Amino acid sequence: MFNCKIYQTNQDEEIILLNKNFKTLKEIGTELGLTYAQVADFSCKRKKKNYKDFKYFPKVEIIRIYQEKDYSK
């Protein structure tokens, strides 16, 4: 499970464009119109991508959500 949050900060204000949970990185790619490779880059926070240097590029965070296992069953 992954949470994808896309937002833009402007001085003290944060504008959230998307904040949604997805089962797979592929689902995130479909939602955003990106390839799996592009989504994987965001997921592992690769820093060498030039497109992140634009002034008005929104911030994209993809965080893996670890689910707790139920051992009582």
DSSP file (Angstrom, degrees, kcal/mol; ACC not computed):
  #  RESIDUE AA STRUCTURE BP1 BP2  ACC     N-H-->O    O-->H-N    N-H-->O    O-->H-N    TCO  KAPPA ALPHA  PHI   PSI    X-CA   Y-CA   Z-CA
    1    1 A M              0   0    0      0, 0.0    64,-3.3     0, 0.0     2,-0.3   0.000 360.0 360.0 360.0 139.7    0.0    0.0    0.0
    2    2 A F  E     -AB  22  64A   0     20,-3.3    20,-3.2    62,-0.3     2,-0.5  -0.970 360.0-143.7-132.8 146.5    1.3    3.5   -0.9
    3    3 A N  E     -AB  21  63A   0     60,-2.8    60,-2.5    -2,-0.3     2,-0.5  -0.952  15.3-162.0-107.8 130.2    0.2    7.0   -0.1
    4    4 A C  E     -AB  20  62A   0     16,-2.8    16,-2.1    -2,-0.5     2,-0.5  -0.956   9.9-179.9-113.8 120.9    0.7    9.5   -2.9
    5    5 A K  E     -AB  19  61A   0     56,-2.8    56,-2.8    -2,-0.5     2,-0.5  -0.982   5.2-176.0-123.7 123.6    0.6   13.2   -1.9
    6    6 A I  E     +AB  18  60A   0     12,-2.6    11,-2.8    -2,-0.5    12,-1.7  -0.980  21.1 151.6-119.2 124.8    1.0   16.0   -4.5
    7    7 A Y  E     -AB  16  59A   0     52,-2.4    52,-3.0    -2,-0.5     2,-0.4  -0.966  35.2-140.8-150.5 162.7    1.1   19.5   -3.1
    8    8 A Q  E     -A   15   0A   0      7,-2.4     7,-3.1    -2,-0.3     2,-0.4  -0.995  16.7-147.6-127.1 132.3    2.5   23.0   -3.8
    9    9 A T  E     -A   14   0A   0     -2,-0.4     2,-0.4     5,-0.2     5,-0.2  -0.846  13.5-177.6-102.5 139.4    3.7   25.3   -1.0
   10   10 A N  E >   -A   13   0A   0      3,-3.1     3,-2.6    -2,-0.4     2,-0.4  -0.891  62.4 -61.1-138.0 102.3    3.4   29.0   -1.3
   11   11 A Q  T 3  S-     0   0    0     -2,-0.4    -1,-0.0     1,-0.3     0, 0.0  -0.447 122.9 -13.8  55.3-111.5    4.9   31.0    1.6
   12   12 A D  T 3  S+     0   0    0     -2,-0.4     2,-0.4    -3,-0.1    -1,-0.3   0.415 121.6  90.2 -97.7   1.2    2.9   29.7    4.6
   13   13 A E  E <   -A   10   0A   0     -3,-2.6    -3,-3.1     2,-0.0     2,-0.5  -0.792  57.0-158.9-105.2 140.5    0.2   28.0    2.6
   14   14 A E  E     -A    9   0A   0     -2,-0.4     2,-0.7    -5,-0.2    -5,-0.2  -0.975   4.7-160.2-117.7 121.6    0.1   24.4    1.4
   15   15 A I  E     -A    8   0A   0     -7,-3.1    -7,-2.4    -2,-0.5     2,-0.6  -0.898   9.5-153.0-103.2 115.4   -2.2   23.5   -1.5
   16   16 A I  E     +A    7   0A   0     -2,-0.7    -9,-0.2    -9,-0.2     3,-0.1  -0.793  19.0 175.0 -93.1 120.9   -2.9   19.8   -1.7
   17   17 A L  E    S+     0   0A   0    -11,-2.8     2,-0.3    -2,-0.6   -10,-0.2   0.782  71.9   4.8 -92.1 -33.1   -3.7   18.5   -5.1
   18   18 A L  E     +A    6   0A   0    -12,-1.7   -12,-2.6     2,-0.0    -1,-0.4  -0.970  52.0 167.9-154.0 136.0   -3.9   14.8   -4.3
   19   19 A N  E     +A    5   0A   0     -2,-0.3     2,-0.3   -14,-0.2   -14,-0.2  -0.711  33.5 138.5-148.4  92.7   -3.7   12.8   -1.1
   20   20 A K  E     -A    4   0A   0    -16,-2.1   -16,-2.8    -2,-0.2     2,-0.3  -0.974  47.2-123.0-144.2 148.2   -4.8    9.2   -1.8
   21   21 A N  E     -A    3   0A   0     -2,-0.3     2,-0.3   -18,-0.2   -18,-0.2  -0.730  28.0-174.1 -92.8 142.9   -3.8    5.6   -1.0
   22   22 A F  E     -A    2   0A   0    -20,-3.2   -20,-3.3    -2,-0.3     3,-0.1  -0.949  28.8-136.5-133.6 152.9   -3.1    3.1   -3.7
   23   23 A K  S    S+     0   0    0     -2,-0.3     2,-0.3   -22,-0.2    -1,-0.1   0.858  86.9  15.7 -76.3 -36.6   -2.3   -0.6   -3.7
   24   24 A T  S  > S-     0   0    0      1,-0.1     4,-1.3   -22,-0.1    -1,-0.1  -0.896  70.6-117.4-136.9 163.2    0.5   -0.5   -6.1
   25   25 A L  H  > S+     0   0    0     -2,-0.3     4,-2.3     1,-0.2     5,-0.1   0.831 115.1  61.3 -66.4 -31.9    2.9    2.0   -7.8
   26   26 A K  H  > S+     0   0    0      1,-0.2     4,-2.2     2,-0.2    -1,-0.2   0.890 100.8  52.7 -62.2 -39.7    1.4    1.0  -11.1
   27   27 A E  H  > S+     0   0    0      2,-0.2     4,-2.3     1,-0.2    -1,-0.2   0.883 107.9  51.4 -62.9 -38.5   -2.0    2.3   -9.9
   28   28 A I  H  X S+     0   0    0     -4,-1.3     4,-2.3     2,-0.2    -2,-0.2   0.927 108.7  51.5 -63.2 -44.2   -0.4    5.6   -9.0
   29   29 A G  H  X>S+     0   0    0     -4,-2.3     5,-2.3     1,-0.2     4,-1.5   0.900 109.7  49.3 -59.1 -42.5    1.1    5.8  -12.5
   30   30 A T  H  <5S+     0   0    0     -4,-2.2    -1,-0.2     1,-0.2    -2,-0.2   0.922 111.7  49.0 -62.9 -44.8   -2.3    5.2  -14.1
   31   31 A E  H  <5S+     0   0    0     -4,-2.3    -2,-0.2     1,-0.2    -1,-0.2   0.881 120.4  36.1 -61.8 -39.7   -3.9    7.9  -11.9
   32   32 A L  H  <5S-     0   0    0     -4,-2.3    -1,-0.2    -5,-0.2    -2,-0.2   0.553 107.7-117.6 -94.2  -8.9   -1.2   10.5  -12.7
   33   33 A G  T  <5S+     0   0    0     -4,-1.5     2,-0.3     1,-0.3    -3,-0.2   0.848  72.3 128.3  73.4  33.8   -0.5    9.5  -16.3
   34   34 A L      < -     0   0    0     -5,-2.3    -1,-0.3    -6,-0.2    -2,-0.1  -0.789  61.5-105.3-117.3 160.8    3.1    8.6  -15.6
   35   35 A T     >  -     0   0    0     -2,-0.3     4,-2.1     1,-0.1     5,-0.2  -0.384  32.6-110.3 -78.2 164.1    5.1    5.5  -16.3
   36   36 A Y  H  > S+     0   0    0      1,-0.2     4,-2.7     2,-0.2     5,-0.2   0.895 119.4  55.5 -59.5 -40.0    5.9    2.9  -13.7
   37   37 A A  H  > S+     0   0    0      1,-0.2     4,-1.9     2,-0.2    -1,-0.2   0.892 106.9  49.1 -62.5 -40.6    9.6    4.0  -13.9
   38   38 A Q  H  > S+     0   0    0      2,-0.2     4,-1.7     1,-0.2    -1,-0.2   0.921 112.9  47.1 -65.3 -43.1    8.7    7.7  -13.2
   39   39 A V  H  X S+     0   0    0     -4,-2.1     4,-2.5     1,-0.2    -2,-0.2   0.894 109.5  54.0 -65.4 -39.5    6.6    6.7  -10.2
   40   40 A A  H  X S+     0   0    0     -4,-2.7     4,-2.2     1,-0.2    -1,-0.2   0.872 104.5  55.9 -62.6 -36.3    9.3    4.4   -8.9
   41   41 A D  H  <>S+     0   0    0     -4,-1.9     5,-2.1     1,-0.2     4,-0.3   0.927 110.3  44.3 -60.2 -45.1   11.7    7.4   -9.1
   42   42 A F  H ><5S+     0   0    0     -4,-1.7     3,-0.9     1,-0.2    20,-0.5   0.903 111.1  55.6 -64.2 -40.5    9.4    9.5   -6.9
   43   43 A S  H 3<5S+     0   0    0     -4,-2.5    -2,-0.2     1,-0.3    -1,-0.2   0.879 113.4  38.3 -62.3 -40.5    8.9    6.5   -4.6
   44   44 A C  T 3<5S-     0   0    0     -4,-2.2    -1,-0.3    -5,-0.1    -2,-0.2   0.340 110.1-123.2 -96.2   7.9   12.7    6.0   -3.9
   45   45 A K  T < 5 -     0   0    0     -3,-0.9    -3,-0.2    -4,-0.3     2,-0.2   0.872  33.1-167.7  59.0  45.2   13.3    9.8   -3.8
   46   46 A R      < -     0   0    0     -5,-2.1     3,-0.3     1,-0.1    -1,-0.2  -0.468   6.7-161.5 -64.3 133.4   15.9    9.9   -6.6
   47   47 A K  S    S+     0   0    0      1,-0.2    -1,-0.1    -2,-0.2     5,-0.1   0.569  70.5  78.6 -96.3 -11.6   17.5   13.4   -6.5
   48   48 A K        +     0   0    0      4,-0.0     2,-0.6     2,-0.0    -1,-0.2   0.191  60.9 117.1 -90.5  18.7   19.1   13.6   -9.9
   49   49 A K    >   -     0   0    0     -3,-0.3     3,-1.2     1,-0.1     4,-0.2  -0.769  53.8-153.4 -91.3 123.1   16.0   14.5  -11.9
   50   50 A N  G >  S+     0   0    0     -2,-0.6     3,-2.1     1,-0.3     4,-0.2   0.788  87.5  71.1 -64.7 -29.4   16.1   17.9  -13.6
   51   51 A Y  G >  S+     0   0    0      1,-0.3     3,-0.8     2,-0.2    -1,-0.3   0.698  88.1  64.2 -65.9 -16.5   12.3   18.3  -13.6
   52   52 A K  G <  S+     0   0    0     -3,-1.2    -1,-0.3     1,-0.2    -2,-0.2   0.580  89.6  69.7 -79.3  -8.5   12.3   18.8   -9.9
   53   53 A D  G <  S+     0   0    0     -3,-2.1    -1,-0.2    -4,-0.2    -2,-0.2   0.542  71.0 112.5 -87.2  -7.1   14.4   22.0  -10.3
   54   54 A F  S X  S-     0   0    0     -3,-0.8     3,-1.0    -4,-0.2    -3,-0.0  -0.365  72.9-127.0 -66.9 146.8   11.5   24.0  -11.8
   55   55 A K  T 3  S+     0   0    0      1,-0.2    -1,-0.1    -2,-0.0    -3,-0.0   0.876 105.3  34.8 -62.1 -40.5   10.2   26.9   -9.7
   56   56 A Y  T 3  S+     0   0    0      2,-0.1    -1,-0.2   -48,-0.0    -2,-0.1   0.147  81.2 130.0-106.7  19.3    6.6   25.8   -9.9
   57   57 A F    <   -     0   0    0     -3,-1.0    -5,-0.0    -5,-0.1     2,-0.0  -0.605  59.6-123.2 -72.9 126.8    6.9   22.0   -9.9
   58   58 A P        -     0   0    0      0, 0.0     2,-0.3     0, 0.0   -50,-0.2  -0.322  25.4-107.2 -68.6 154.9    4.6   20.6   -7.2
   59   59 A K  E     -B    7   0A   0    -52,-3.0   -52,-2.4     2,-0.0     2,-0.5  -0.652  32.9-160.5 -81.5 136.9    6.1   18.4   -4.6
   60   60 A V  E     -B    6   0A   0     -2,-0.3     2,-0.5   -54,-0.2   -54,-0.2  -0.982   9.3-177.7-123.3 124.3    5.4   14.7   -4.9
   61   61 A E  E     -B    5   0A   0    -56,-2.8   -56,-2.8    -2,-0.5     2,-0.5  -0.986   5.8-176.1-122.1 127.2    5.7   12.3   -2.0
   62   62 A I  E     -B    4   0A   0    -20,-0.5     2,-0.5    -2,-0.5   -58,-0.2  -0.975  12.2-177.3-122.2 116.2    5.0    8.6   -2.3
   63   63 A I  E     -B    3   0A   0    -60,-2.5   -60,-2.8    -2,-0.5     2,-0.3  -0.940  25.1-126.2-120.0 130.8    5.3    6.8    1.0
   64   64 A R  E     -B    2   0A   0     -2,-0.5     2,-0.6   -62,-0.2   -62,-0.3  -0.580  20.8-146.7 -74.4 133.8    5.0    3.0    1.5
   65   65 A I        -     0   0    0    -64,-3.3     2,-0.6    -2,-0.3    -1,-0.0  -0.909   7.8-150.9-104.1 116.7    2.4    2.2    4.1
   66   66 A Y        -     0   0    0     -2,-0.6     2,-0.3     1,-0.0   -64,-0.0  -0.773  11.3-144.4 -90.0 124.3    3.2   -0.9    6.1
   67   67 A Q        -     0   0    0     -2,-0.6     2,-0.3     1,-0.1    -2,-0.0  -0.680  17.1-117.7 -90.0 140.9    0.2   -2.8    7.4
   68   68 A E        -     0   0    0     -2,-0.3     2,-0.3     1,-0.1    -1,-0.1  -0.559  28.2-125.2 -75.6 137.5    0.3   -4.5   10.7
   69   69 A K        -     0   0    0     -2,-0.3     2,-0.9     1,-0.0    -1,-0.1  -0.637  13.2-132.5 -84.3 140.7   -0.1   -8.2   10.6
   70   70 A D    >   +     0   0    0     -2,-0.3     3,-0.6     1,-0.1    -1,-0.0  -0.820  27.6 174.5 -95.1 103.0   -2.9   -9.7   12.7
   71   71 A Y  T 3   +     0   0    0     -2,-0.9    -1,-0.1     1,-0.2    -2,-0.0   0.441  61.9  85.8 -87.7  -0.9   -1.3  -12.7   14.5
   72   72 A S  T 3         0   0    0      1,-0.2    -1,-0.2    -3,-0.0    -2,-0.0   0.641 360.0 360.0 -76.9 -12.7   -4.4  -13.4   16.6
   73   73 A K    <         0   0    0     -3,-0.6    -1,-0.2     0, 0.0    -2,-0.1   0.466 360.0 360.0 -85.8 360.0   -6.0  -15.6   13.9
